Amino acid sequence: MWQLFLDLFFPRRSLSGQEGEWITEDEQSKLVAHPVIEETADLRRRGIYSLDRLVAASTYANAPLLKKAIHTFKYVRIPSLDRELGNLLVRAIPTTEKTVVLCPVPLHWVRRFQRGFNQSDRLARSIALERGLPVLPLLKRFRWTGSQMKRTRTERLTGVANAFRCTTNCPLPHVVLIDDLSTTGATLDACARALKLAGVQRVEGWVIAHDHRRD
């Protein structure tokens, strides 16, 4: 039923504009992981003080098709693209302990209502299936911040400050935040701060792409 709805209102057109498929074999071959990993010291130098590690499957510069893929992923619910981007991130991330808990970066309810889904939750569940890890919605976004896309780093930091809260005390050893894109790192850092205030010891971020151009 869902596929019929998609075909009716969103005729299948690939990332490069070809009709008939959401993603072609040629496009799949171009979505290659070029991992970018920032450890704690790297993040602190960038003014990110709560997140302990950031892993990105690639940057926009290394994978030009990725920008189109992420935009489609965020605004159209396509299961095959969910799996493809989830697998791309799985190939980039290091081996993880079984104590790791995945936590999708939450959307404000207004944004979720507008979009109909949370792309970070879809990504987290795709990774969970591959790695056998639990997914827990530990965070809520309590403050509406609007679009962050055109804001400066300072505006982003101010915009997301105290926007997230943990839904419960969670003395967990290791939580990984899942999101589609990191630019300044402000959102991930705000989420990490909320988790640590609730008792989490270590917080990482895993994202599909890191857009250094906006840092």
N, C-alpha and C positions, 0 to 999 in steps of 0.2 A: 504494500500500500504506500509506504513512504517513498519507495523508488518510483512508483507511478506519479506521485506528487512532484518529485524532483524533475522527472522527465517532462512533465507538463509545463511547469513554471520556470524551470532552469534547464533548457535543452543541453544535452551533454556537449561540452566544448572543452578541449584540453587546455592546459596551461599556456600552450603556444598558439591556441586558437583553432586547432583542428576539431572538426565535428565528429561525434560518435563516441568519444571516450572522455572521461574526466582526466585521466592521466595516461599517456602513451608509454610504450616500452622505452622509446628514445628519451623521453622526459625522465623516466625513472632512473635511467643510466646516468643522467646529469645531476641528479640529487645525491651527491656523494658527500660523505662526512669529511670535514676538515676541522677536527676538534680544536677548540680554543679553551684552555683551562687556566683560570686565575686562582691562585692559592691565597691564603689569608693575607700574606704580606703585600701581594699585588693589590688586593681589594682595599686594604687600609690606606695605601698610597693614593687611591682614588677617592678616599673619603667615605668608603663603605665600611661601617664599624660593627655590624651585627652578623652579616653573612660571612661564613667561614670559607666557602669555596664556590666558584661558579664554573659550570661546564656548559659550553655551547657546541652544538653539532657542527656549526660553521659560522662564517660571517657572510653578509650579503656580497662582499667583494669577491669571495672565493666561490660563491654559488649564485650567480645572477638570477637563475630561475626560482631560487628559494623565496625571494620577496613576493613574487606572484603566488607561489604555493601557499605561503602563510596568509596572504590576504584572502585567498579563496577559502582556506581552512577556517578562518575566523568568521566568515559571513555566510558560508554555504555548508550544510551538513552533508559531507560526502564520506561514507565509511572507508572506501578504498584509500582516500587521501589521509584519513586519520591513521590508518595502518602504516602507510608509507612514511609519513613524518615521524610517527612513533618509532618505527624501525630505524629511521635515520638517527634519531637521538640515542636509541639503544646501542647502535654501533659506535657511537662516540663516547659513551660513558664508561668509566672504569668498572671493574668487578666490584660488586657491593656486598656488604654483609647482610645477612638475613634479618638483622635487627632494624634495618632502615625502614622508615615509614614515608610513603609519598603523600604530599599535601598539595593539591592544586591551588594556585593563587585565585582567590575568589573574586567574582564580579559583584558590584553593587546590584541590588535587586532591580533597579531601574534599567541598568545596562543588560542584565540577564533577560528581563522581560522584552526589551527591544530586539535582542538577538535570538532569543529562544533557547539558548544553551550557553554553557561555559566551555570555550575551546580548551582551556587548561585542564578541566576535568576529563574531557575526552582524551587528551594527550596522556594524562596520568594513567588512565585505565588501560590504554594501549600498551604503555610501558610496563604496567603491573602484570599484564598477561604474559609478556615476554620474559620478565625477570622474576616472576613469582613473589612480588612484594605487595604488602597491603596499601590501600589508599584510604586515608582518613580526612574528612573535611574539618580540619582543626581550626580554621580561621573564618571570620566573617568580616565583610567590608561594611563598616557602619557609616562611613562618610562618603557622600557623592563628590567626586573630584572632577567629573567631566573628562573630556579627552585630554591626554597628556602629550599628544603627538607633536604639537608645535611649541611646546613650552621649553624654556631654558632649563639647565640643570638645577639652578636655584629654585625656580618655580616648581619643578617636579618634586624636589625634596620637601618644600613647604606644603605642596598639595597633598602628598600622601602621608605626611607626619600624623601619627595617631589615627590613621584611617582604618587600621585593622586591629581586631582583637581576637584573642584565642577564645574558643567557645567553652573551654574547660581547662582546669589545671592538667598539665600533661608532662610529667617528669620523664620524658623519653630521651634516650641517649642520642638519637640521630634522626633528624627529619630532613627530607629533601623537598624543596619547593619546586613545583612544575609550572612552567609558563611557556608561551610561544616565542617571546622576544624579549631581549634585554637591551636597553639603550644606556641610560645613565646608571642603572642598577638601583634607582631610588625605590621602586615598588618592592623588589625582592628584599632590600635591606629593611624596609618598614615592616614587611611580613616577618622577617627573621627576628627583628626586635620584639615583636608581639609574642612570638613563640618562645623566645628566651625568657621573657618576663613571666611566662606560664610554666617554666621549668625545663624546657628543652635544652640539652647540653650543646649540641652541634647542629648547625643548619647549613645546608648546601642549596644551591639553585641549579637546576638543569633546564636549559632552554634550547629551542631549535636553532635560533640565530642570535648573534650578538652584532648589533649595528654600531660599530665603533664611531661612525661619522657623527653621531649625536652626543658622544661622551664629552 
